[in-house]
Amino acid sequence: MESRRKIYGIFFTIFILAIILVLVINLIFINKDRVPSKGVTRLYFADNMSEAHQIIIRKFNARYTGEIEIIPIDLPFSKFTTNERKELLARSLRSRGSRIDIFAVDQIWVPRFTKWCEPLSRYFMQTHLNHILPQALSTCYYNNMLVGLPLYIDIGVMYYRSDILAQLHETELQQSIETGVTWEELFAFGDRHPDIRPLYVIQGDDYEGLVCNYIEILKGMGGSIIDDGQLVINTVQGRQATKFLYDLIFRYNYMPVETAGFNERISYFYALDKDAPFFRGWSSFLKDMAIPNADSVKVKYLCAAMPPYFKGYSPATLFGGWNLMVSRYSKNKVAAMKFLEYTISDEVQEILFETSGYLPISEDIYKDPKILQKYPYIIQLKAMMEHGTHRPMLSDYTKISDILSLYLNKVLKNEVSAEEALEKTEEQIRKRQFLMD
């Protein structure tokens, strides 16, 4: 009898357990659509999506299939100036939305965008950064805090047409250009060939590109907009550099009156179309542009050299480049850091350079025998970096630059004098009549 009770007890227990198991299984199936499953983390990345960018994104997405996917947000240089891109990003981040996870910034924007970005020090140790060019990495810090990683670096260059100089038998001038040419030597060339106009083309529209040209000219006569850590605008050399911009158009007729409307893209097309022997640009900008068919053959005759400077002073080039930052409001920061880590790898840096001409931020690339053999000119560009200078990393720099470019542009339009332009710039800065972030 006792044994029967035990058997019945065991059967009853099994029966109850079976009912519980069925109920649990039914609950799982009934609620399966309500239980969140771990899917693909999608990261939205805003930048100018060059051919190199597209290759990099495809490779990263393939590597992290089923885990992370980069969704590109294209802000092409052909549609947006750097200033327009800056304001688009600022408006998006100011709303504190999570529509953008990773975004590219002109290195000089870093102080302004720091308040909207995720600090990176806890994600990247110094060992991750040792191979990065110091000229690039230094732009990723603000108040001694790592806030971004460099994607690529740029330097200002003077492009010149080797075919034009050869046709004119200007062998001596070409040799001088390769080691550093003075404005006086370019003017002498212009005097020898009065029929060659324009002689020189720059970017003169009301935007950051004009300020870059101005700072290089100012540095090339021994001046600066920073003195002992303080901003200085209305100086003797500042006025001389501003007057020089005016003279290039209205006194010497070396630059076209259309200069006041030129950004990088327009200025390159104009210089090629008009067969300008010299024009200012960025080292990595030209290769990533679709040149009109009629002028595409001319590109192979373009060589890069240091921007001109004035006799008695030293040559100077301006650093440019773009850095990557992660939005403070992103919900996928850890995944975003994996992408940033990938972008500073030698694999990505080679793709950026070989596909779209962007100068690498990795020291290793400049020592790679395969790269040096295939692209020997990279040695010259690396050497030019020794003469490079940064724009001031001030928290208000972008606003200061907006004011300065406005009045420099008016000079190029012959609307104000050089003296009045810098007086008004200084006055506006002193009154701090800035747009609020």
Sequence and secondary structure as in RCSB ss.txt:
>XXXX:A:sequence
MESRRKIYGIFFTIFILAIILVLVINLIFINKDRVPSKGVTRLYFADNMSEAHQIIIRKFNARYTGEIEIIPIDL
PFSKFTTNERKELLARSLRSRGSRIDIFAVDQIWVPRFTKWCEPLSRYFMQTHLNHILPQALSTCYYNNMLVGLP
LYIDIGVMYYRSDILAQLHETELQQSIETGVTWEELFAFGDRHPDIRPLYVIQGDDYEGLVCNYIEILKGMGGSI
IDDGQLVINTVQGRQATKFLYDLIFRYNYMPVETAGFNERISYFYALDKDAPFFRGWSSFLKDMAIPNADSVKVK
YLCAAMPPYFKGYSPATLFGGWNLMVSRYSKNKVAAMKFLEYTISDEVQEILFETSGYLPISEDIYKDPKILQKY
PYIIQLKAMMEHGTHRPMLSDYTKISDILSLYLNKVLKNEVSAEEALEKTEEQIRKRQFLMD
>XXXX:A:secstr
 HHHHHHHHHHHHHHHHHHHHHHHHHHHHHTTTTS     EEEEEEE   HHHHHHHHHHHHHTTTTEEEEEEE 
 TTT  HHHHHHHHHHHHHTT SS SEEEEEGGGHHHHGGGB   TTT  HHHHTTB HHHHGGGEETTEE  EE
EEEEEEEEEEEHHHHHHTT HHHHHHHHH  BHHHHHHHHHH TT    EE   SSSHHHHHHHHHHHHTTT  S
EETTEE  S HHHHHHHHHHHHHHHTS  S GGGGG  HHHHHHHHHHTT SEEEEETTTGGGS   HHHHGGGG
GEEEE   B TTS   EEEEEEEEEEBTT S HHHHHHHHHHHTSHHHHHHHHHHH  B SBGGGGG HHHHHH 
THHHHHHHHGGGEE     TTHHHHHHHHHHHHHHHHTTSS HHHHHHHHHHHHHHT     
